[in-house]
Protein backbone atom coordinates (compact mmCIF):
# COMPACT_ATOMS: atom_id res chain seq x y z
CA UNK A 1 0.00 0.00 0.00
CA UNK A 2 1.45 3.28 -1.03
CA UNK A 3 2.36 5.58 1.79
CA UNK A 4 0.78 8.99 1.91
CA UNK A 5 3.25 11.82 1.46
CA UNK A 6 2.65 15.11 3.14
CA UNK A 7 4.29 18.30 2.02
CA UNK A 8 6.82 19.44 4.56
CA UNK A 9 6.07 22.88 5.97
CA UNK A 10 8.41 25.66 4.95
CA UNK A 11 10.98 26.79 7.46
CA UNK A 12 9.87 30.35 6.80
CA UNK A 13 6.06 30.41 6.79
CA UNK A 14 3.85 32.91 5.03
CA UNK A 15 4.22 31.94 1.38
CA UNK A 16 0.57 32.53 0.55
CA UNK A 17 0.55 35.92 2.22
CA UNK A 18 3.78 37.14 0.64
CA UNK A 19 2.87 35.71 -2.77
CA UNK A 20 -0.55 37.38 -2.70
CA UNK A 21 1.01 40.67 -1.65
CA UNK A 22 3.55 40.40 -4.46
CA UNK A 23 0.89 39.78 -7.11
CA UNK A 24 -1.29 42.60 -5.74
CA UNK A 25 1.66 44.98 -5.71
CA UNK A 26 2.61 44.13 -9.30
CA UNK A 27 -0.98 44.57 -10.43
CA UNK A 28 -1.42 47.97 -8.83
CA UNK A 29 2.01 49.46 -9.48
CA UNK A 30 3.14 47.82 -12.74
CA UNK A 31 0.55 45.90 -14.73
CA UNK A 32 -2.52 48.13 -14.41
CA UNK A 33 -0.66 51.34 -15.46
CA UNK A 34 0.87 49.50 -18.42
CA UNK A 35 -2.51 48.15 -19.49
CA UNK A 36 -3.97 51.64 -19.14
CA UNK A 37 -1.21 52.97 -21.37
CA UNK A 38 -2.04 50.53 -24.16
CA UNK A 39 -5.77 51.12 -23.75
CA UNK A 40 -5.21 54.85 -24.18
CA UNK A 41 -3.06 54.24 -27.25
CA UNK A 42 -5.75 52.01 -28.79
CA UNK A 43 -8.15 54.94 -28.77
CA UNK A 44 -6.45 56.02 -31.99
CA UNK A 45 -7.54 54.40 -35.21
CA UNK A 46 -4.93 52.55 -37.22
CA UNK A 47 -4.20 55.33 -39.80
CA UNK A 48 -3.67 57.88 -37.00
CA UNK A 49 -1.47 55.46 -35.02
CA UNK A 50 0.56 54.61 -38.11
CA UNK A 51 0.99 58.26 -38.96
CA UNK A 52 2.40 58.99 -35.50
CA UNK A 53 4.83 56.07 -35.26
CA UNK A 54 6.12 56.33 -38.82
CA UNK A 55 6.60 60.08 -38.95
CA UNK A 56 10.13 61.37 -39.55
CA UNK A 57 10.21 63.17 -36.21
CA UNK A 58 9.28 60.03 -34.28
CA UNK A 59 11.69 57.81 -36.21
CA UNK A 60 14.56 60.25 -35.69
CA UNK A 61 13.83 60.45 -31.95
CA UNK A 62 13.55 56.67 -31.67
CA UNK A 63 16.81 56.10 -33.51
CA UNK A 64 18.59 58.62 -31.30
CA UNK A 65 17.10 57.32 -28.03
CA UNK A 66 17.78 53.64 -28.59
CA UNK A 67 21.05 54.16 -30.47
CA UNK A 68 22.58 56.46 -27.86
CA UNK A 69 21.29 54.23 -25.04
CA UNK A 70 22.83 51.13 -26.63
CA UNK A 71 26.20 52.81 -27.18
CA UNK A 72 26.19 54.26 -23.67
CA UNK A 73 25.34 50.88 -22.11
CA UNK A 74 28.10 49.13 -24.09
CA UNK A 75 30.62 51.77 -23.06
CA UNK A 76 29.50 51.48 -19.43
CA UNK A 77 30.05 47.73 -19.55
CA UNK A 78 33.72 48.19 -20.43
CA UNK A 79 34.39 51.06 -18.04
CA UNK A 80 32.14 49.65 -15.31
CA UNK A 81 33.95 46.31 -15.22
CA UNK A 82 37.31 48.11 -15.03
CA UNK A 83 36.11 50.36 -12.20
CA UNK A 84 34.67 47.39 -10.29
CA UNK A 85 37.95 45.51 -10.75
CA UNK A 86 39.97 48.42 -9.36
CA UNK A 87 37.65 48.85 -6.36
CA UNK A 88 37.72 45.13 -5.50
CA UNK A 89 41.26 44.05 -6.28
CA UNK A 90 43.34 47.07 -5.22
CA UNK A 91 43.79 49.01 -1.99
CA UNK A 92 44.83 52.63 -2.38
CA UNK A 93 44.37 56.01 -0.76
CA UNK A 94 40.94 57.47 -1.53
CA UNK A 95 39.39 54.12 -2.46
CA UNK A 96 36.37 54.65 -0.23
CA UNK A 97 35.87 58.12 -1.65
CA UNK A 98 35.96 56.75 -5.20
CA UNK A 99 33.53 54.01 -4.16
CA UNK A 100 31.12 56.65 -2.83
CA UNK A 101 31.47 58.82 -5.95
CA UNK A 102 30.17 55.94 -8.08
CA UNK A 103 26.78 56.30 -6.39
CA UNK A 104 26.46 60.04 -7.05
CA UNK A 105 24.27 59.59 -10.17
CA UNK A 106 21.84 57.67 -7.95
CA UNK A 107 21.56 60.47 -5.40
CA UNK A 108 21.95 63.49 -7.66
CA UNK A 109 18.70 64.84 -9.20
CA UNK A 110 18.84 64.22 -12.92
CA UNK A 111 18.01 67.84 -13.75
CA UNK A 112 20.98 69.00 -11.66
CA UNK A 113 23.19 66.50 -13.48
CA UNK A 114 21.96 67.83 -16.83
CA UNK A 115 22.67 71.42 -15.87
CA UNK A 116 26.16 70.51 -14.60
CA UNK A 117 27.02 68.55 -17.74
CA UNK A 118 25.74 71.36 -19.96
CA UNK A 119 27.85 73.92 -18.08
CA UNK A 120 30.92 71.75 -18.60
CA UNK A 121 30.47 70.92 -22.27
CA UNK A 122 29.14 74.15 -23.80
CA UNK A 123 31.77 76.02 -25.87
CA UNK A 124 32.39 78.33 -22.89
CA UNK A 125 32.61 75.48 -20.35
CA UNK A 126 35.71 73.97 -18.81
CA UNK A 127 35.68 70.99 -21.17
CA UNK A 128 33.90 72.52 -24.14
CA UNK A 129 36.45 75.30 -24.53
CA UNK A 130 39.15 72.70 -25.18
CA UNK A 131 37.28 71.52 -28.28
CA UNK A 132 35.95 74.89 -29.43
CA UNK A 133 39.14 75.88 -31.37
CA UNK A 134 38.69 72.74 -33.49
CA UNK A 135 35.00 73.50 -34.21
CA UNK A 136 33.95 70.43 -32.23
CA UNK A 137 30.66 70.80 -30.41
CA UNK A 138 29.63 68.48 -27.59
CA UNK A 139 26.68 70.14 -25.93
CA UNK A 140 23.48 70.25 -27.99
CA UNK A 141 24.64 67.31 -30.09
CA UNK A 142 24.08 63.52 -29.93
CA UNK A 143 27.53 63.26 -28.35
CA UNK A 144 26.33 65.33 -25.41
CA UNK A 145 23.30 63.06 -25.05
CA UNK A 146 25.58 60.02 -25.04
CA UNK A 147 27.74 61.56 -22.30
CA UNK A 148 24.68 62.20 -20.14
CA UNK A 149 23.50 58.60 -20.60
CA UNK A 150 26.94 57.26 -19.72
CA UNK A 151 26.90 59.38 -16.56
CA UNK A 152 23.59 58.04 -15.28
CA UNK A 153 24.20 54.41 -16.35
CA UNK A 154 27.69 53.68 -15.02
CA UNK A 155 26.68 52.87 -11.40
CA UNK A 156 24.34 50.09 -12.56
CA UNK A 157 27.20 48.14 -14.12
CA UNK A 158 29.66 48.78 -11.30
CA UNK A 159 27.24 47.82 -8.52
CA UNK A 160 26.14 44.68 -10.37
CA UNK A 161 29.61 43.36 -11.16
CA UNK A 162 31.32 44.42 -7.93
CA UNK A 163 29.75 41.85 -5.54
CA UNK A 164 30.40 39.02 -8.00
CA UNK A 165 34.05 40.03 -8.19
CA UNK A 166 34.26 40.11 -4.41
CA UNK A 167 32.99 36.51 -4.24
CA UNK A 168 35.33 35.33 -7.00
CA UNK A 169 38.12 33.33 -5.41
CA UNK A 170 41.67 34.33 -6.27
CA UNK A 171 42.81 30.73 -5.84
CA UNK A 172 41.49 29.93 -9.32
CA UNK A 173 43.59 32.73 -10.82
CA UNK A 174 46.63 31.56 -8.87
CA UNK A 175 46.10 28.01 -10.07
CA UNK A 176 45.91 29.21 -13.67
CA UNK A 177 49.12 31.20 -13.22
CA UNK A 178 50.81 28.18 -11.62
CA UNK A 179 49.90 26.08 -14.65
CA UNK A 180 51.58 28.65 -16.87
CA UNK A 181 48.55 30.43 -18.30
CA UNK A 182 49.30 33.95 -19.55
CA UNK A 183 47.54 36.83 -17.83
CA UNK A 184 45.32 37.46 -20.87
CA UNK A 185 44.22 33.83 -20.95
CA UNK A 186 43.49 33.90 -17.21
CA UNK A 187 41.30 36.97 -17.62
CA UNK A 188 39.43 35.73 -20.70
CA UNK A 189 38.92 32.10 -19.65
CA UNK A 190 38.99 32.14 -15.85
CA UNK A 191 37.90 35.55 -14.58
CA UNK A 192 35.53 36.78 -17.30
CA UNK A 193 33.14 33.79 -17.75
CA UNK A 194 31.71 33.89 -14.19
CA UNK A 195 31.16 37.64 -14.62
CA UNK A 196 29.13 37.37 -17.82
CA UNK A 197 25.69 37.00 -16.13
CA UNK A 198 26.39 40.01 -13.90
CA UNK A 199 27.71 42.01 -16.87
CA UNK A 200 24.55 41.26 -18.85
CA UNK A 201 22.42 42.32 -15.88
CA UNK A 202 24.34 45.57 -15.54
CA UNK A 203 24.03 46.19 -19.26
CA UNK A 204 20.28 45.63 -19.17
CA UNK A 205 19.83 47.98 -16.21
CA UNK A 206 22.00 50.70 -17.75
CA UNK A 207 20.23 50.39 -21.10
CA UNK A 208 16.75 50.49 -19.56
CA UNK A 209 17.62 53.53 -17.48
CA UNK A 210 19.13 55.32 -20.49
CA UNK A 211 16.13 54.71 -22.76
CA UNK A 212 13.75 56.37 -20.33
CA UNK A 213 16.09 59.11 -19.13
CA UNK A 214 14.75 62.64 -19.37
CA UNK A 215 16.05 65.08 -16.76
CA UNK A 216 19.78 64.84 -17.43
CA UNK A 217 19.32 64.89 -21.22
CA UNK A 218 16.96 67.78 -22.00
CA UNK A 219 19.46 70.47 -20.99
CA UNK A 220 22.48 69.14 -22.86
CA UNK A 221 20.51 67.88 -25.88
CA UNK A 222 19.33 71.23 -27.20
CA UNK A 223 16.05 69.53 -28.21
CA UNK A 224 16.39 70.20 -31.93
CA UNK A 225 13.63 68.31 -33.83
CA UNK A 226 14.97 65.39 -35.89
CA UNK A 227 18.50 65.99 -34.56
CA UNK A 228 18.74 66.00 -30.76
CA UNK A 229 15.19 65.21 -29.71
CA UNK A 230 14.68 62.08 -27.62
CA UNK A 231 11.50 60.02 -27.28
CA UNK A 232 10.68 61.02 -23.67
CA UNK A 233 10.83 64.66 -24.72
CA UNK A 234 8.54 63.93 -27.66
CA UNK A 235 6.06 62.38 -25.24
CA UNK A 236 6.19 65.48 -23.03
CA UNK A 237 5.48 67.69 -26.05
CA UNK A 238 2.42 65.61 -26.90
CA UNK A 239 1.19 65.87 -23.33
CA UNK A 240 1.63 69.64 -23.34
CA UNK A 241 -0.42 69.76 -26.53
CA UNK A 242 -3.10 67.67 -24.75
CA UNK A 243 -2.71 64.92 -27.34
CA UNK A 244 -2.85 62.18 -24.72
CA UNK A 245 -3.58 59.34 -27.12
CA UNK A 246 -0.63 60.32 -29.30
CA UNK A 247 1.63 60.45 -26.23
CA UNK A 248 0.36 57.04 -25.16
CA UNK A 249 1.00 55.65 -28.65
CA UNK A 250 4.62 56.83 -28.58
CA UNK A 251 5.08 55.48 -25.07
CA UNK A 252 3.50 52.13 -26.03
CA UNK A 253 5.87 51.66 -28.97
CA UNK A 254 8.81 52.70 -26.81
CA UNK A 255 7.76 50.29 -24.06
CA UNK A 256 7.22 47.41 -26.50
CA UNK A 257 10.63 47.79 -28.13
CA UNK A 258 12.33 48.09 -24.75
CA UNK A 259 10.52 44.99 -23.48
CA UNK A 260 11.59 42.92 -26.48
CA UNK A 261 15.21 44.01 -26.09
CA UNK A 262 15.24 43.31 -22.35
CA UNK A 263 13.55 39.94 -22.94
CA UNK A 264 16.32 38.97 -25.36
CA UNK A 265 18.91 40.06 -22.82
CA UNK A 266 17.20 37.96 -20.14
CA UNK A 267 17.26 34.91 -22.41
CA UNK A 268 20.95 35.53 -23.06
CA UNK A 269 21.52 35.93 -19.33
CA UNK A 270 19.72 32.65 -18.59
CA UNK A 271 21.88 30.91 -21.19
CA UNK A 272 25.03 32.39 -19.63
CA UNK A 273 23.98 31.10 -16.20
CA UNK A 274 23.58 27.60 -17.61
CA UNK A 275 26.83 27.88 -19.56
CA UNK A 276 29.10 29.51 -17.00
CA UNK A 277 27.29 28.97 -13.70
CA UNK A 278 26.42 31.68 -11.20
CA UNK A 279 29.99 32.64 -10.42
N, C-alpha and C positions, 0 to 999 in steps of 0.2 A: 504494500500500500504506500503510495507516494506520500511523503511527508509534506505538510503544509509549510510554506516559507513565508515568513513575515518580514516586511521591510524594516530594516534597522533604523531607529530614529536618528536624526542628524545630531551631531554633537552641538551644533549651534542651531537652536530652533528658530522658527519664525519665517520659514521659506514662503508660505502662502501670503503672509502679511507683506513681506518685503517685495515679493514678486508682484503682488497686486498694486502696491505703491509705485513700483517702477513702471508698470504698464500705464497706470493712471497719469503719472508724471509725464511720460513720453507722449501720451495722447493730448494732454492739455498744453504742454510747452512746445512740442515739436510737430506732431502729426496734424493736429487740427489747424494750426496756422498755415502749414504747407498745403493742406487740402483747400483751405480758404483762398490761398493764393491762386491755385489752379482754377478754382471755381470762378474767381473774379476774371481771370484771363479768358475763360471760356465764354464770357459774356460777349466777346467780340465774334463776329462772323469770320469765316475762313478767309475771305479776301482782305478784310481789315487786318487780321492777324498776320497774314502773309506779307502784306504791305509793310507792316512794322518791322518784322524780323528779317526782311530781305532788303531793307533800305540801305543805301550806302553809309549813312551815318551810324546805323546800328552795327553793320558789318565791320566798319572801321573800329568802332569802340570795342566790339567783341574780340577782334584780332589783337588789338592793343592790350586789353585786359588779360586775356588768357596767354598771349605770347610773352608779355612782360612778367606775368606771374610764374610761368614755366621757367623762363631764364633765371629769374630771381631765386626760385626754389632750387634749381640745379646748382647755381653758384653757392647758395647757402649750404648745400650738402657738402661741397668740397671744403669751404671755409669752416663750417660748423664742426665737421669731423676733426679738422686740424686744431681748432680751438679746444674742443673736448679732450683731445689727446694731450695737449699742453697742460690743461688744468688737472688732468688725472695723473699723468706720468712724471711731471716735473714739480719740484718745490723751489720757489724763488720768491724774492721780496716783492710784495704787492700782489701775490696770487689771489688772496681773498678779495682784494679790491677789484681785480679783474673779473673774478667770479661773480661779484655783485653787479658789476657794470653790464654783464650779459643780460641781466633781468630788467634793465632800464626800459627797453621797449614795451615790457609788460606793464610797468607802473606809469610810464609817461603818457599823458593824454595824446592821442594821435594827432589832434590839431596842433598841439604844441610842437610835436615832432616835425610836422609839415612846415610850420613857420620857421623852425630852426634850420631845417635842411634848405629851405628856400633862401634864407639869409646867408647861408654858407656858399650856395652854388650859383647865385645870381652873378652877373658880370662884375658887380661891385663887391661881392663877398670875398671872404678869405680864400676860398678854394676857387671860386669862379674867376677871380682876377688873374689867376695863374694861367688860365686857358684863353682868356679874352684876347691877348695879343695874337693868338693863332686862329681867331675867328671860330672858336669852338664853344658852343653853347651847351650848358648842362641843364640849368633850370628852364622850365617851360618847353621841354623836349621829352621824347620817350626815354632818353637816358636818365633824366631826372626822376621819372616815374619808377624806373627800374631800381634806382638807388633807394628810393623810399620803400619799395617793397622788400629789398634786401635788408634794410634796417629793421623792419617790423617782423621779418620772418626768421632771422638768424637764431634767436633764442629757442625756437621750437626744435631745431636740429640739435643744438648743443645740449639742451636739457633732456632730449630723448636718447642721445648716444652716450652721454656722460655716465649714467648709472650702469649701462652695459659694460662700458670700459672698466669701471671700477670693480665689477664682478669677474672680469676676465683675468684668469690666472696668468702670472708671468712665467710659471714653470713650463708652460707649453712653448713659449717663445725661447726660453733657455734650452729646452730640449731640442728645438729646431736648430738653434745655433750650435749646440754640441754636436749634432749630426752633420754639421757643415753647410747648412742652408744659408745662402746669402740673405742679407737684410731685406732686400726687395722681395725675395721669395717668401720669407717669413711674414712680411706684411700682407702680401697678396693671398697667400694660401693658409695662413694660420690666424692672423689677427683679423683680417677683413671679413671672411665668411660669417663668423658669429655676429658681426655688426650689421650685416645686410638687413635683417628685419627691422632693427631700430632705425637704420638710415632711411628705409622706405617709409616708416612711420613719421619720422621727422620731415621728410620730403612732402608727404601728404598733408601734414599739418601746416607747413609753411606755404604750400601751394594754395590750400583752402583759405588761409588767412589772407593771402595776397589777392586772390580773386575778389573777395568781398571788401577789401580795404577802401576806405573813403577819406577819412580825416587827414591822414598824412600825405595824401596824393593830390588833393584838389589845389593846394597852395603851390606846389612845385610843378604841377602839370601845365598850368596856363589855361587849360580847358578850351583848347581850340578845336572846334568841330572838325571831325574826320582826321585830326592829327594827334591831339593829346587829350582826347575826351574818353574817359573810361565808362564802363557800363553802369556802375553805381551812380555816377554823376548823371548819366542819361536818365536813369530811373527817377532821380530827384527832380530833374527838369520836368518830367512828365507829371510828377505829383504836384509841382508848383503850378502847372497848367491845368490841374484838376482832371487830367486824363488818367484816371485810376486804372481803368482796364488796360490801357496801353502800358502803364508802368508794371502792372501785374504780368502782362505778356512778356515783357523784357525780362523781368525777374524769373518767370517760369522757365524760359529758355536757358537763362544763365544757371539756374538751379539744376535743370536737367543735365546740361553738359557737365557741370561740376560733379554731379552724382555719378555719371557714367565714368568719368576720369578717376574719381576716388574709388569706385567699385573695381575698376581694373587694377588700381594700385593695391587694393585689399587682396585681390586674387593673387597678385604677384607676391605680396607679403606672406600670404598663407603658403604659397609654394616655397618661398625661401625658408619658412619655419620647418617645413617637411624636409627640405634639402639640406639645410645647415644646422637645424636644431635651434633652440632658443638661447643659445649663447651661455 
